[in-house]
Amino acid sequence: MEDIYTITRAFADSWALLVMFAMFVGIILFAFRPGSNKVHADIANIPFRHEDKPAPDSGEEASK
């Protein structure tokens, strides 16, 4: 039982840490990529899309 713990601990201290760090860097690079500015601006404006009147219910759009 102690051998499994030692092997798991060694793996977590080395390769798992390296994989998690690589995933973190990848997510950061994906979020700040040059082409994503328009997407982020569109998502940020979602609450202000229907300032004049409420958004129609999904049932009203389907019937018209």
Backbone bond lengths (Angstrom), bond angles and torsions (degrees), N, CA, C in turn:
res aa  C-N    CA-C-N  psi(-1)  N-CA   C-N-CA  omega(-1)  CA-C   N-CA-C  phi
1 M - - - 1.453 - - 1.520 110.93 -
2 E 1.278 116.84 -38.39 1.458 120.11 -178.88 1.522 111.51 -68.60
3 D 1.314 118.20 -29.80 1.458 120.81 178.70 1.522 111.37 -66.23
4 I 1.329 117.15 -39.06 1.463 120.75 178.98 1.525 109.77 -64.19
5 Y 1.310 116.79 -40.93 1.464 120.59 178.29 1.523 110.76 -62.87
6 T 1.304 117.38 -44.16 1.460 121.48 -178.55 1.527 110.76 -64.65
7 I 1.321 117.01 -43.04 1.466 120.72 179.50 1.526 110.33 -65.51
8 T 1.332 116.62 -44.47 1.457 120.83 179.77 1.519 110.94 -63.75
9 R 1.305 116.85 -41.68 1.462 121.44 179.53 1.521 111.29 -64.96
10 A 1.311 117.46 -40.96 1.462 121.01 178.22 1.528 110.80 -65.29
11 F 1.334 116.35 -40.62 1.463 119.98 177.79 1.524 111.01 -63.83
12 A 1.326 116.97 -44.61 1.459 121.25 -179.28 1.521 111.13 -65.25
13 D 1.304 117.66 -34.64 1.461 121.33 -179.35 1.522 112.36 -74.16
14 S 1.305 118.57 -21.95 1.458 119.34 -175.10 1.524 112.04 -114.71
15 W 1.317 117.54 -78.04 1.457 121.33 -171.10 1.524 112.92 -71.81
16 A 1.298 118.34 -40.02 1.469 119.92 179.86 1.527 110.56 -64.50
17 L 1.323 116.87 -39.12 1.459 120.41 177.12 1.523 110.35 -63.78
18 L 1.309 116.97 -41.67 1.460 121.08 178.92 1.539 110.88 -64.30
19 V 1.306 117.88 -41.99 1.467 121.70 178.84 1.529 110.63 -65.38
20 M 1.320 118.40 -44.08 1.461 120.83 179.24 1.526 111.55 -64.00
21 F 1.330 117.29 -38.96 1.461 120.49 177.83 1.530 110.58 -66.05
22 A 1.320 117.84 -41.13 1.465 121.40 178.04 1.531 110.71 -63.66
23 M 1.327 117.37 -40.02 1.466 120.80 177.34 1.529 110.36 -64.50
24 F 1.323 117.80 -41.51 1.460 122.19 178.26 1.523 110.77 -60.13
25 V 1.315 116.91 -47.76 1.465 120.96 179.68 1.530 109.99 -63.62
26 G 1.333 117.56 -40.70 1.454 120.84 178.60 1.517 112.49 -62.54
27 I 1.315 117.51 -41.94 1.467 121.13 178.96 1.520 110.89 -65.44
28 I 1.327 116.88 -41.39 1.467 120.71 178.16 1.522 110.35 -63.20
29 L 1.331 117.38 -45.67 1.460 120.39 178.99 1.523 111.30 -64.01
30 F 1.329 117.90 -37.45 1.461 121.28 177.99 1.527 110.80 -65.04
31 A 1.314 117.47 -41.65 1.462 120.86 -177.64 1.531 111.90 -69.39
32 F 1.319 117.69 -33.34 1.458 121.37 -176.46 1.525 113.34 -105.27
33 R 1.321 117.86 21.20 1.459 120.21 178.86 1.527 109.16 -66.72
34 P 1.326 117.32 152.69 1.469 120.07 -173.96 1.530 114.26 -60.19
35 G 1.301 120.49 -35.56 1.457 121.73 -175.94 1.512 115.02 -80.50
36 S 1.316 118.60 -2.62 1.461 120.12 -173.98 1.528 113.64 -90.79
37 N 1.315 118.57 -2.02 1.459 120.26 -177.06 1.524 111.41 -62.47
38 K 1.331 118.34 -42.77 1.461 121.52 -179.82 1.529 111.02 -64.79
39 V 1.323 116.97 -40.27 1.466 121.21 179.28 1.519 110.71 -64.17
40 H 1.327 116.58 -44.54 1.468 119.94 -179.55 1.529 111.04 -66.15
41 A 1.322 117.56 -38.21 1.466 120.11 178.41 1.531 110.55 -65.66
42 D 1.332 117.15 -39.98 1.462 120.34 178.16 1.531 111.06 -64.55
43 I 1.301 117.28 -43.27 1.467 120.93 179.52 1.524 110.94 -65.93
44 A 1.330 117.40 -36.83 1.468 120.57 -179.28 1.519 111.95 -66.95
45 N 1.337 117.69 -25.48 1.464 121.08 -177.99 1.522 113.89 -92.68
46 I 1.302 119.21 5.31 1.463 121.83 -179.46 1.539 112.04 -55.79
47 P 1.326 120.67 -44.39 1.478 119.02 -178.43 1.531 113.65 -65.25
48 F 1.331 118.41 -18.91 1.455 121.04 -175.20 1.522 113.21 -104.18
49 R 1.310 119.45 8.72 1.463 121.64 -176.39 1.522 112.56 -68.08
50 H 1.312 118.91 -34.34 1.464 122.33 -175.84 1.526 109.57 -118.67
51 E 1.335 116.51 59.10 1.459 120.04 -179.88 1.526 111.72 -72.34
52 D 1.336 117.58 -35.39 1.467 121.01 -176.17 1.523 112.53 -71.48
53 K 1.307 116.35 -43.92 1.461 121.36 -178.76 1.528 108.19 -146.41
54 P 1.301 117.24 158.97 1.467 119.65 -179.99 1.517 111.33 -65.47
55 A 1.279 115.58 153.88 1.464 120.48 175.92 1.514 109.19 -66.58
56 P 1.323 118.08 142.17 1.470 119.66 178.63 1.524 110.83 -68.78
57 D 1.326 114.80 149.68 1.462 119.25 175.79 1.519 108.92 -66.69
58 S 1.307 115.80 156.56 1.457 119.07 -178.55 1.531 111.25 -64.35
59 G 1.323 119.30 -29.41 1.466 123.00 178.05 1.521 111.51 -69.35
60 E 1.325 118.59 -34.93 1.466 121.71 179.33 1.520 110.99 -69.34
61 E 1.322 117.96 -37.61 1.463 121.18 179.87 1.524 110.78 -67.63
62 A 1.311 116.73 -37.42 1.465 120.79 -177.37 1.535 111.15 -70.01
63 S 1.330 117.47 -32.27 1.460 119.24 -176.67 1.523 112.96 -80.96
64 K 1.307 118.83 -19.15 1.482 121.73 -178.04 1.480 112.39 -91.90
